[in-house]
Amino acid sequence: MIAFGVGGSFTLAMILPLDNAADAHDANAWTAFVMGIGYFAGALGPLLLGILRDSTGDFRLPLWILAAVALLMFALSPFLQPHHHRRAQA
């Protein structure tokens, strides 16, 4: 269940630059940054969790790490306020 939430938030994170950018140039720069970091983490995450599983012999530690990432993303979500940014521009 945790992976569904983290995977869904990954998809939503890909569109955040479009909601928070001031213009098209900003949106392009932020999208490139988010996609670069996001896909790097998306590729590295399963590898690192697999290494942890192999070294510990079970999935407890990798699942706790997924839960911690999900909680961190949840805790940071109130700071993502695209409408607040737009009001500041007007």
Secondary structure, 3 states (H helix, E strand, C coil): CHHHHHHHHHHHHHHHHHHHCCCHHHHHHHHHHHHHHHHHHHHHHHHHHHHHHHHHCCCHHHHHHHHHHHHHHHHHHHHCCHHHHHHHHC
